[in-house]
Amino acid sequence: MSIQQHSVWGITGHRRLLQPEDLFQRLLKEGEKMLASGEVYGLTPLAEGADRIWAKVLVELGIPYSVPLPLAQQDYERDFPESLKEFRFLLEKAQSVFTLPRCPWLSESDIQPNASGRSFQYLSAGVYIINQSDVLISAWDGKPARGIGGTAQITQIFQDFTVLKDIMDEEKYLYFQSLGKRNSAKSRKLISMDVV
């Protein structure tokens, strides 16, 4: 199955949610709309919170999805040791799983837990998803970005990719611009879901 032949729906969202069941129900309604619109495909990096809720909706509705990991699986799992069972279950349900390359300006030590470069890998996953998605679901609290690679920034980049030019040098900007770039251009849509 080629992702190019489907309408691709990706997600960006917060990890900590006060009402995860409410978000699940709202995403389920969006998923049902997806199915009614034709052949669809999902994308999620499976971080805790909104990403996994989206994956559960995709599983429930039988919609295939891919998981672009920002880091090698073993390394990524270090960021959520308490929820590995859920992560691995949803990973097994994915049609494909792949690890995004390390940003060329980062060393292995730059992406270790608590290292400053790790956030660039999370930005890579978000940018890959927005470069691939026809529709981006943003489960966001509406607050300004608090760093690199978070929900607010990914939502903003989806709406205007050139905002990256304000915070990156040309080399980094061009790298992110080419990350997972699709050949076909379709109309793109943002679905905002307010969360607290």
N, C-alpha and C positions, 0 to 999 in steps of 0.2 A: 504494500500500500504506500503510495507516494503522498507525502504531506502537501506537495504542490497541487494536488487535485482536490483538496478539501478547503473548506473555510476553517482557518486555524484560530482557535480561541485560547489566549494565554491569560495568566493571572499574575498580579503583584498584590501583595497584601501584608498586613501586620502579623507578627507572630503571636502577640498577646492580645486576646480578644475577650471581652467581658461576656458576650453573648454568642458563642460559637454556633449554637443550634439555630439562632435567628439567621445568621449568615448562611448556614447550610440550606435552610428553606428558601432564602432569596436566590441563592446560586442554583438550587434545584429548578426553580422557575425559569431562570435564564437558560439552563441546560435543556429544558423542555422546548424552549423557543429555538435553541440551536438545532435540535433534531427536526423540528418542523421546517427549518430553512434549507435543509438538504444535507449533503455529506459534510460532516464536521470532524475535527480533530482537536485534541486538547494539548496544552503545554503547561507544565508545572515543575519547579525545581524541588518540590516536596519539603520545603522548610516547614517548621511548625506553624500552626495557625492557619491562615487563609489558604496557603498553597495546598495543604493536606485536605482541607475541607473541600476545595475544588476537586481534588483527586477522588475523594469519596463520592462526590456527585457524578463524576465521569464514570466511575465503576458502577454505581447504581443504575445509571442510564445506558450502560454498555457502550460508551463512547471511547474509542481508543485514544491513548495519550502517550506522549514522550516525556522523559525526564532529563533535562540538561543539568548535570551536576556542576556546581561551581568549582569543586575540588574533587580529588579522588575520593571514592566512597568512604573508605576508612578514615580519611582525614575530615571529611564533611561531617561524619557521624560524631566526631568529637564535640561539635557545637550543640548537640541535643542528646546527651547520653541517657536521659530519663525517658525518651520516647522512641527508642530504637525499634521496638517491636512494631509499632504503627508504621514507622518509616519503611522498614523492610517489607512489610505486608503490601504497602502501596507501591513500592518499587517493583515487587514481583508482578503486580497487575499491569504494569506499564508495557506498552508494545515495544518501546525501545528506551534504553538508558545509555547515556554517553557522558563523558567528562569533558568539559570545555578546556581548551589549552590554557596553560599558565600565561598570563600577560607577559609579553616579551621583555618588559623592563623590570620584572620581578625575579628574584632568586627564590630558591626553595625556603630559605629562612624568612623571607618577606611574607610568606603566606601561612606561617605557623599561627596557632591560636594566640590572640592578643597582639599579633604583629600588624603594623599599619597597612601593609599591602594586602592583607586578607580581604578587606572591603572591596578592593578592585576585582577580586574573583566573584564576589557577590554582584557587583555591577556588571561583570561579564554575563552572568546568568540572566540578569534582568534585561540587558541590552539584546542578548540573543533572542529572548522571548519577544521583545517588542519588534525586533527586525523580522521575525517570523509571523507575527500575529496579524490577522485581519481585524480581530476584535481583542481588546485588552480589558479585562475586568480588574478594576482597582478597588480593593477593599482597604480604604484609607480613612484616617481620622481627620483629614483636612489640615493638619498642622504642617508647618514648613519642614523641609528636610533637616535631619539631625546628623548628617554624615553622608558618606559615599555609599551608593548601592541600595539605599532604602526605598520604601514604597513611594514616598513623596517624590523623590528624584526620578525613579523609573516612570512614574505617571507623567511627570513633566517632560521627560525625554520622549515619551511616546507621542506627546502632543507637538513637540518642537525639538527635533533631534539636535539642532544647532546650539541649544543651551549648553551642550557639552563643551563647545568651544570656549565658553567663559571660564571653565574650571580646569581645562586640560591643555597641554601643549599639542601641537599639530600631529606629532607621532601617535600619541595616545588617542586623539580624536579619530584619526584615520583607521586605527586598529579597531576601535569600537564600531565605527561606521561599516566596516567590512565583516564584522562578526555575524555569521549566520545569515548573511544578506540573501534575500529571496530574489529569484530572477524575475518573477512576475509582480507587477504592482497592482494591487486591488485597493478599492476604497477601504479605509480603516475607520474603526469606531471605538470610542472609549465608553465603557459602562462603569460609572462611578457608583460604588456602594459605600455609603457612609457607615463607619464602624466606630465604636468607642473602646 
